[in-house]
Amino acid sequence: MSLIMCACTGAVVVATHHDGQAAAARDPHAAHIMPRMVPVAVAAPAPLPRAGWTVTADSSPSGTGAGNAIDGDPATTWRTAATALPHTLTIDTGNVVAVGGLTYLPPSDSANGRIGRYRISVSADGTAYTDVASGTFADDEAVESAAFATVLTRFVRLTALSEAGGRGSWSAAAEIHLLGGTDPALARTGWSVSADSQETAAENGAAANVLDGDTATIWHTAWSTAPVPPLPHWITVDTKASHLVSGLSYLPRQGGSRNGTIGQYRVQTSTDGATWGAAAATGRFADTGTAQTVTFAPRIARYVRLTALTEAGSRGPWTSAAEINLLGRADPTLARTGWTVTASDQETARENGAAVNVLDGNAATIWHSAWSGAAPVPLPHSLTVDLKAAVRVGGLTYLPRPAPSANGRIGRYKIETSADGTAWSARVTGGAFADDPALQTVVFPPATARYVRLTAESEAGNRGPWSSAAELALLGPSGSVPAAGGRWSTPVGFPLVPVAAAQLPDGKLLTWSAYAPDAFVGGRGRTVTATYDPATGVVTPRTVTETGHDMFCPGISVLPDGRIVVTGGNDSAKTSIYDPGDDAWTTGPAMTTARGYQSSTTLSDGRVFTIGGSWSGGIGGTGGTPHKAGEVYSTTTGWTALPDARVEPMLTADANPNGDYRKDNHAWLFAWSGGTVLQAGPSRAMNWYSTAGTGGTTPAGNRADDGDAMNGNAVMYDAGKILTVGGATSYENVDASTSAYTLSISGTTVTARRTGSMAHARSFANSVVLPDGKVVVLGGQNFPVPFSDNTAVLGAEMWDPATGSFTTLAPAAVPRTYHSVAILMPDARVFTGGGGLCGSCATNHFDGEIFTPPNLLNPDGTAAPRPVVTAAPPTAGNGASITVATDRAVSSFALVRMGTATHSVNTDQRRIALTPAAVTGGYRLTVPADRGVALPGYWMLFAMDARGVPSVARTIRIG
């Protein structure tokens, strides 16, 4: 409702960009926007620019003044005298800014003064302060972070309540950053609206009511005169000027009636009200009276159309709405005065196809690549814009030639920038424009450049080897931050690169790297680990030496009793077992085959199956090393070879010629009924593996028209239903895929179907199933290259099984590519972290971020009210009926198994929807009787309300 009130009161929203970058900004992808008045803030928590800020402290001896904390130099330190705690550091931003978090870098020269317990307060006037966060920073040198609900403030105060190690009464800081918030609703002053249908005879159902600020008035489609217009219905908002639009908020009619509530919807945008491009967003609104917001990749538009495809409750052919708001910012398009443009080639003999036409402001004149010679100039073609001076650039708009001709519409493209026209840096690769005549918008991390080059790599409709464009424009840096869709926490510092992770039953997260925090080469008989406690924000490091096992690139599986079995990797034959109950590591039996990059999965009978893994322990199929068939682990008999569970049927056709080195890696394994395992990928061929006796292999067909998808991933989003996403035909150095497929298991039959494609091609990504069955895909690269952040995808996206489509979500602040992880947490948020582990390289990411999915937020960004599970049993057998109590009425329940992750593989993760029956004292739920569906082990039990908002999970042991 805050979004609606902001728009209705006519608040003016203005964003002013400051070119000066914060000197100590750690994330090269961060875009900086300094808000003025009611702010437009960044969608991901990124450091705000500190130009013009001042800082004071309760104690600042000479040489260690408070200014050192915001000077961009981590070698200089604010350090107090040994006066009594608490100590305060107060930042005056000199302006009203949106702040959603703070990062704290302790000094590196001495541990003395590291802040332990802290409090963060904000003030508009520097006098009256309100507390917004508190917690405890770890006693180490890592960057610490604290996130809180976005506030508008001028002053931010960090209070040190204790010294982290109890070493004295002083406090110290090397650097402090403030982090920004999210996009607001646009002011609706002067807007107008039209609709395909409105009821004005029998009621005041005019379309204009959606902009009047009165939630009691509604737009309603015509119903009083026969015949009643059928669905679909649309309503179009004219904002009277161009904006960078990034979302739409829909308030259904209020009061008792739900008639006309929009169900399935489509959102489109236009610059002229006539030409409408591909949908900006599609989805389904819940059948409630609550305001609902959909966000999408930002696009330049004047008109926004909401089309109702269905009525949420199937009550009739009508549509209604109380209020509609749009989210976004002022148009950041740069003035083109004085610019010039050149082309790789142009057609000037048979038509006026000169490159200069893309800057003339006339959509009827076009640039066209050369075609009148003996043979057309082949693709690729390029346009290079010279801005005549260094300018901050954060995006590009491309207007295709006007209809009716579609020839030359650009399909796949690349965008590069340069300071001198010689050395070029890629900003966007692997992108693709839609095959339609509408203006298309691309945003990218901001860069200072004089030259911008757009390269057309394909023709959108494959109509010929040519390219064309009517107009090109560039966006300023405020266009570079994609729209909000969910919320990211500030980065959480780790003492290692978290390459592997496991969710523990007590809510903590176990992570590890290799023998070192930042490098993996060779087995060294030890593993550096760190346990993160989300409740306190504390990260506790530990080096595990007791098992003599370097656990980098292992197989991971969780036993029914919650113990974690970690196999192979750098020390390729070893097994280590972690018991979260007593926080102890013990040595398990050696595997029959040494492995690294294998996958493993817990079976229906509680054993563990593993297969493949030629990265270490010998390369299968070469040098006398056999192909690495399966084996199975039992707590009573140890490891047993399964020679007939052969790996050859699941090998990919990787371009690497070295045997199975890349061909048998990272299998997508799903345990199923009777001790069987479905291998769903990454090879295009799927297989069933049996684990009885000496094992066995049975083909399960191909994954529809998909190819090999190495370093893609797969998740069981409901019982017997699997989503697969992305990947590439080889492990590295090939284009990744945007493709996604659904698999349905019926007995031993696996049916594969293509579903909607992702917005971004991804390899090395991770996917996580949410309690409501939607799947969030995070990170990855368009073109997979280990230890590189080039072509990294920062924006998350979410797949909805109800629509089969992906929705673009907010971008992370840090690239998560090779060696990154993602895990669903018991509070229904998603942890993602890591990337790198390459020694002294620049792409080591010693941190993690926590993503809050959109359904945990109200439209105004505040936390949505959540149901609470007040009673649930701690254990349940397969087939058992259990009674669960909640603090309010809920609509559904789901079980999600606690996950483990490394190298884009999470075979422990799966979700089961449970149908509740209302009974005295709560709801009766039945656990699936099949142990291959509800695998034995620890699960998270979520309750969800009618809007799909989940509770915090109760932990329950199944089996």
Residue, then its C-alpha position, 0 to 999 in steps of 0.5 A: m500500500s505504500l507504493i500506492m500512497c506514494a503515487c497518490t500523494g503526488a510525490v516527485v521522484v527525481a534521481t541525480h547521478h554523480d559521476g564520482q565513484a566511491a574510491a573503495a567500492r569493491d564491486p565493479h558491477a555496482a552502479h551508484i545513484m545519489p537520490r534527491m528528495v524521494p529517491v530512486a535507489v539501486a535495486a541491489p544493495a550496492p555501495l552509495p557514492r561517498a562524495g561530499w560525506t562527512v563523518t564524526a566520532d565520539s573519539s578520534p585521536s590525532g592520526t586516526g580520525a573518523g574521516n579515515a573510515i570513508d576515505g577509500d583507503p583501507a590502510t588508514t584507520w579510524r581508531t578510538a582512544a581507550t575510553a569506555l565503550p560504547h563508541t559511535l561513528t556518525i556519517d552525514t551524507g549531506n542529503v536524503v538517501a535510501v539506505g538498506g545496509l552497511t558494510y564494515l571493514p576492520p583494520s588489517d594492522s591490528a586485531n585491537g578494536r574490531i567491533g563485536r556487538y553493534r547497533i545501527s541507527v538513522s536520523a533525518d536531522g542528526t538529533a533524533y535517532t531510530d535503531v534499524a539494525s543490531g548484531t555481532f560482527a565476527d572477530d576476523e579481517a573479513v568485510e562484515s555486513a548488516a542489512f535492514a529494511t530500506v530507510l530514507t535518511r541523512f545521518v547513519r550512526l554505527t555504535a560499537l557496543s563491544e570489542a570483538g575479542g574482549r581485548g580492550s575498550w577501543s573501537a576501530a574501522a578501516e572502511i565503512h560503506l552505506l548500501g542503497g535500496t530499491d525502485p519506487a512508484l512513478a508519480r502519476t501526475g498528468w497520466s491518462v488511461s484507456a481500456d478495451s471495455q469499461e462499465t459506465a451504465a450500471e456502475n462507475g467502472a471507468a478506466a480512469n478510476v485506476l489512477d484517481g488515488d481512491t481505492a474504493t473506485i474501480w475500473h470494471t469491464a462492461w457487463s450490463t449490456a449483452p453480449v458481455p465482452p469476453l476475455p482477454h481485457w486490457i488497460t493501457v496507461d499513458t504516462k505522457a513522457s518516456h520513462l525507464v519502466s521496471g514494474l507494475s503494481y496492481l491493486p484488485r478491487q476492495g470490499g467484499s466482491r472479488n469479481g474481475t480479479i485478474g488471474q493470468y496477465r501479460v504486461q507490454t510496453s510501447t513508446d508510441g501506443a501503437t507498436w507493442g513488443a514482446a511481453a515484458a512480464t507474464g504471470r498470475f496474480a493471486d485471487t486476493g485483495t492485496a496489492q501485487t507487484v510484477t517487476f521486469a527488465p527495465r525498458i524505455a516506454r511511455y505506454v504500459r498495457l496490462t492484459a488480463l488473460t483470465e479471471a483469478g477465480s473463473r467467476g466470469p468474463w470480466t476484469s476489474a482493478a482499483e489502482i495501477n501504479l508503475l515502477g521505474r525512473a526518469d528516462p536516462t537517455l543521453a542527448r546525442t548532440g555532436w555524436t557521429v557513427t560509423a559502420s562496418d559496411q552500409e548500403t548507399a548505392r541502391e538505397n539510403g542505408a547510411a549509418v548516420n541515419v541511426l542518429d537523425g531522429n527519424a524512424a523512417t530512415i534506416w542504416h542497412s548493411a551492404w547488399s547491392g554488390a555481387a554478394p551481400v556483406p556477410l554477418p557480423h555487422s557493426l555500428t560504432v557511435d563516437l560520443k566525442a568525449a568520455v561519458r558514463v554509459g549504462g545502456l542502449t536502445y535499439l529501434p528496428r526498421p519500421a514495419p512492414s519490412a522485417n529484413g535485417r532486424i538484429g537478433r543476437y548481438k554484442i555491445e562493447t565500449s572503448a575509451d580510444g576506439t582501439a581497445w574494446s571491453a565487452r559489456v553485453t555478449g550473447g544477448a538477443f533482440a526480439d523479432d519485432p519492430a518495438l524499441q528494445t532496451v539493454v542495460f549493463p553495468p556502467a562504464t566510462a567510454r567515448y565509443v560504443r559498438l553494437t555488433a549484430e551477430s545474427e538476423a532475428g528471423n534468419r531472413g538473410p545475412w544483413s542487418s538494419a536499424a532505424e535509431l540507436a540511443l545510449l542510456g546514462p548510468s542510472g539506467s544500468v541498475p535492473a528493476a527490483g524483483g526480490r531483494w538482496s542482502t549486503p554481502v556477508g564476508f567469509p574467511l574462504v571462498p565457499v565452493a561447497a555448502a550444506q544446510l544443517p538441521d539447526g539452521k546454520l550453513l556449513t561451507w568449505s573450500a579446499y586445503a586453502p581458503d583461496a586455492f585448490v591445487g593438489g590434495r593436502g590432507r586438510t580442508v578449510t571450512a566455515t559455518y555461518d549462523p544467519a541468526t547472528g551473522v557470525v561466520t566461524p572458521r575451522t580447518v579440518t585435519e582429522t580425516g586427512h581429506d582435502m574435500f575440494c570438488p567432492g560428491i556430497s550426500v546427507l544420510p537419513d540421520g543428518r550426517i553428511v557424507v563427503t566423498g573424493g575430490n582432491d584426495s580422491a578415494k577418501t570419505s569424510i563424514y560430518d555429524p552436525g549433532d556433535d559438530a564432529w568429523t570422522t573418517g569413513p571407508a575409502m571408495t572402490t574407485a577414486r573420484g573427483y567431480q562425481s555426483s552422489t545421491t541418497l537412496s530410498d533405503g538410506r544408502v548413497f550412490t555415486i558415479g563418474g568423476s574423472w577430474s581426479g583419481g585417474i581419467g576414465g577410459t585412458g591410461g589403463t583407468p577404467h570408465k568410472a562405474g557406480e558404487v554404493y555406500s552403506t553405513t554397515t558394509g561401506w562401499t560396494a562396487l556396481p560394475d554394471a551401473r556403467v557410466e558410458p551411457m551418461l557420457t557427454a560429447d565434450a570437446n575435450p579429447n582427454g577420455d572421460y575427463r570432462k564427460d562424466n562430471h556432475a551427473w544430475l542424479f535423482a533417487w527414486s522408488g526401490g533404490t533406483v536413480l534417474q540420471a537426468g543429465p547433463s548428457r542429453a541421454m537420460n538413464w535409470y540406474s539400479t543399485a541392487g546386486t552389481g547394479g544396472t543401467t536402462p535408457a530413459g530416453n533423450r531430454a526432448d530436443d536438448g543437447d548436452a548441458m554440462n554445468g547446467n542443473a536440475v531440481m525436483y520442484d514437486a514429486g516426480k517433476i524436474l526442471t532442468v536449466g541451461g548448461a553447455t555442450s562442453y564444459e567450457n569455452v562454448d556458448a551456454s544455453t537459455s533452454a529449460y525443460t520439464l521432466s515428469i516421472s511415471g513409473t519408469t517412463v520419463t516424459a521430457r518437454r520444453t518449457g519457457s526459455m530463460a532470459h539469460a544463457r547460463s552455465f555454472a549457475n545454480s537453481v533453488v526450489l522455493p516452498d511454493g514450487k517456483v524455481v530461482v536461477l542464480g548466477g552463471q555465465n553466458f560463455p563458461v570460462p572457469f575462474s573468469d567473471n566475463t559474461a557473468v549474469l548478475g540478474a536472477e530469474m524465477w520459473d513458475p510451473a503454473t505458466g512455464s515462464f521465467t520472470t527477471l528478478a533483482p541482480a546480485a551485487v557479486p558475480r557467482t560463476y564457477h565454484s559458486v553455490a546456492i541453498l534454500m534456507p529454513d526462513a525461505r530465503v536463498f543463500t548464494g556465495g563463492g566463485g573463484l578459488c584460483g589463488s591470486c586471481a582477481t575473481n575470488h569471492f570471499d562472500g555470500e549474499i542472501f536473496t529474499p524472494p518477491n513473495l516475502l515482500n509487500p509491494d512497498g518493499t516491507a516484509a510481508p506478514r508470514p504465517v507461523v507454524t506453531a506446532a509440528p512433530p519433529t519426526a514422521g514415518n513414510g505414509a504417516s499422517i501428522t497434525v500441524a498447527t498454524d497461527r492463522a489460516v493457510s492454504s498449502f504446505a510443502l516439504v523441502r529437503m535440506g540441500t547440499a551444493t557444489h559445482s552446480v549440483n544439489t542432489d539432496q534438494r527436492r520439494i513435495a507439495l502436501t495437501p492439507a485437510a482441516v482438522t481439530g487443532g490444525y491441519r492433517l498432512t500425509v507424508p508420501a509412503d514411497r521412500g523414493v519420493a520422500l527420501p529419508g532424512y531432514w526436511m523443512l516443512f513450510a506453511m503458505d497462505a493464500r498469497g503464497v507467503p511461506s512460514v519459517a520452516r519447522t525441521i522434521r525428520i522423515g523415515 
